[in-house]
Amino acid sequence: MAVWNIIVCCIYGYDKLCAIKGYQRISEFTLLFLAFAFGGLGALLGMVLWHHKTQKWKFKIIVPIALLWSVFAIGYGYGLVVI
């Protein structure tokens, strides 16, 4: 999980670099999908570290939800969350 979150953080950094250089960007859908694919912490870290997508309300709301989803899903998978 840690490696995956580092990869997601690096992808956010790469997209920021593409934005600066004018290269082809990674779609917002893909960035949010990566956050929900157990990369919520990496996405949040990438937003803060690279100052990327921090002004977009969609990312301000959905990425923390993705982080909570990841924590809940991992806890549920290990039997730590009881409903």
Rosetta silent file (secondary structure, phi, psi, omega in degrees, C-alpha in Angstrom):
SEQUENCE: MAVWNIIVCCIYGYDKLCAIKGYQRISEFTLLFLAFAFGGLGALLGMVLWHHKTQKWKFKIIVPIALLWSVFAIGYGYGLVVI
SCORE:     score description
SCORE:     0.000 S_00000001
   1 L     0.000  -39.015 -179.114    0.000    0.000    0.000 S_00000001
   2 H   -64.172  -41.928 -179.974    2.815    2.402    0.801 S_00000001
   3 H   -64.049  -42.035 -179.993    4.454    1.842   -2.586 S_00000001
   4 H   -62.395  -42.534  179.735    1.149    2.396   -4.389 S_00000001
   5 H   -66.958  -34.301  175.233    0.555    5.677   -2.541 S_00000001
   6 H   -65.527  -40.706  177.611    4.069    6.852   -3.409 S_00000001
   7 H   -62.130  -44.658  179.693    3.360    6.035   -7.073 S_00000001
   8 H   -63.230  -40.930  177.154    0.086    7.997   -6.963 S_00000001
   9 H   -60.178  -43.200  178.914    1.896   10.945   -5.354 S_00000001
  10 H   -66.151  -34.840  177.583    4.494   10.834   -8.141 S_00000001
  11 H   -65.686  -39.601  175.679    1.745   10.718  -10.785 S_00000001
  12 H   -63.145  -40.361  176.824    0.264   13.911   -9.315 S_00000001
  13 H   -64.701  -40.096  178.002    3.745   15.453   -9.467 S_00000001
  14 H   -63.548  -40.981  178.806    4.168   14.322  -13.068 S_00000001
  15 H   -65.386  -36.572  176.246    0.834   15.897  -14.003 S_00000001
  16 H   -63.990  -42.225  177.245    1.948   19.134  -12.363 S_00000001
  17 H   -62.084  -42.136  177.255    5.167   19.032  -14.397 S_00000001
  18 H   -62.471  -36.400  178.737    3.143   18.436  -17.571 S_00000001
  19 H   -66.068  -39.915 -179.482    0.995   21.448  -16.681 S_00000001
  20 H   -69.414  -44.076 -175.135    4.064   23.649  -16.274 S_00000001
  21 H   -81.800  -14.397 -179.441    5.798   22.425  -19.449 S_00000001
  22 L    84.796   19.313  178.468    2.633   22.398  -21.576 S_00000001
  23 L   -81.630  175.225  177.775    2.715   18.653  -22.263 S_00000001
  24 L   -67.558  134.662 -172.453   -0.317   16.399  -22.542 S_00000001
  25 L   -94.636  164.914  171.816   -1.977   16.085  -19.145 S_00000001
  26 L   -87.435  136.433 -175.650   -3.470   13.205  -17.190 S_00000001
  27 L   -67.407  153.476  177.826   -7.255   13.486  -17.066 S_00000001
  28 H   -62.185  -36.747  178.140   -9.004   14.516  -13.862 S_00000001
  29 H   -58.384  -45.126 -179.479  -11.001   11.300  -14.008 S_00000001
  30 H   -64.611  -42.639  179.049   -7.797    9.245  -13.961 S_00000001
  31 H   -62.273  -42.017  178.399   -6.345   11.236  -11.066 S_00000001
  32 H   -71.262  -35.573  176.421   -9.524   10.774   -9.030 S_00000001
  33 H   -61.250  -43.202  178.267   -9.730    7.105   -9.997 S_00000001
  34 H   -61.850  -36.179  177.508   -6.205    6.569   -8.687 S_00000001
  35 H   -64.165  -41.884 -179.506   -7.231    8.221   -5.429 S_00000001
  36 H   -78.326  -15.373  177.461  -10.172    5.832   -5.046 S_00000001
  37 H   -88.053   49.975  178.259   -8.032    2.839   -6.042 S_00000001
  38 H    62.933   28.309  176.934   -6.499    2.873   -2.534 S_00000001
  39 H  -117.165   26.485 -177.039   -4.288    5.847   -3.373 S_00000001
  40 H   -61.329  -42.349  179.396   -6.116    8.444   -1.278 S_00000001
  41 H   -66.911  -42.807  178.094   -3.154    9.231    0.950 S_00000001
  42 H   -64.034  -38.779  178.952   -0.796    9.527   -2.028 S_00000001
  43 H   -65.899  -44.532  179.302   -3.256   11.774   -3.861 S_00000001
  44 H   -64.746  -42.395  177.545   -3.656   14.048   -0.850 S_00000001
  45 H   -63.815  -40.913  177.480    0.095   14.131   -0.317 S_00000001
  46 H   -63.793  -37.899  177.608    0.616   14.879   -4.021 S_00000001
  47 H   -64.087  -43.742 -177.253   -1.870   17.735   -3.872 S_00000001
  48 H   -75.137  -45.408 -175.749   -0.129   19.284   -0.875 S_00000001
  49 H   -66.672  -44.190 -176.621    3.461   18.529   -1.873 S_00000001
  50 H   -95.967   -1.456 -175.908    3.183   19.647   -5.495 S_00000001
  51 L    52.986   48.405 -174.347    0.473   22.320   -4.915 S_00000001
  52 L  -115.736  129.159  178.340   -1.509   20.574   -7.624 S_00000001
  53 L    63.725   24.581 -177.670   -5.288   20.731   -8.037 S_00000001
  54 L   -80.605  -17.551 -179.854   -5.619   22.499   -4.680 S_00000001
  55 L   -93.156  -10.355 -178.783   -7.925   25.204   -6.064 S_00000001
  56 L   -85.502  123.240 -176.832  -10.391   22.789   -7.670 S_00000001
  57 H   -62.041  -33.027 -179.280  -13.365   22.142   -5.400 S_00000001
  58 H   -59.641  -42.934 -179.134  -13.810   18.678   -6.880 S_00000001
  59 H   -75.957  -34.074  178.659  -10.381   17.611   -5.649 S_00000001
  60 H   -63.565  -30.961 -177.341  -10.733   19.398   -2.301 S_00000001
  61 H   -94.814  -46.233 -170.202  -13.845   17.353   -1.546 S_00000001
  62 H   -76.962  -36.059 -178.230  -13.357   14.037   -3.350 S_00000001
  63 H   -65.274  -44.152  174.402   -9.710   13.271   -2.474 S_00000001
  64 H   -62.462  -33.513  175.625  -10.322   13.351    1.325 S_00000001
  65 H   -65.082  -39.429  177.618  -13.368   11.140    0.740 S_00000001
  66 H   -63.812  -38.114  176.931  -11.127    8.762   -1.215 S_00000001
  67 H   -63.530  -44.953  177.216   -8.689    8.733    1.709 S_00000001
  68 H   -62.793  -39.227  177.204  -11.511    7.864    4.114 S_00000001
  69 H   -59.327  -45.023 -179.191  -12.687    5.184    1.680 S_00000001
  70 H   -62.448  -46.093 -179.664   -9.208    3.657    1.638 S_00000001
  71 H   -63.014  -44.856 -179.782   -8.924    3.649    5.425 S_00000001
  72 H   -63.995  -46.120 -177.378  -12.393    2.169    5.831 S_00000001
  73 H   -64.582  -40.552  178.497  -11.902   -0.493    3.148 S_00000001
  74 H   -67.921  -42.951  177.749   -8.542   -1.603    4.525 S_00000001
  75 H   -63.105  -40.219  178.399   -9.913   -1.679    8.070 S_00000001
  76 H   -66.874  -38.936  179.307  -12.954   -3.635    6.939 S_00000001
  77 H   -63.986  -34.364  178.838  -10.755   -6.062    5.005 S_00000001
  78 L   -89.552    1.205  177.934   -8.692   -6.778    8.104 S_00000001
  79 L    79.165   20.505 -178.821  -11.788   -7.100   10.259 S_00000001
  80 L   -88.454  -18.706 -179.093  -11.086   -3.953   12.248 S_00000001
  81 L  -107.804  125.654  178.111  -14.365   -2.240   11.330 S_00000001
  82 L  -115.507  125.844 -179.189  -17.584   -3.720   12.623 S_00000001
  83 L   -98.551    0.000    0.000  -20.852   -2.424   11.236 S_00000001
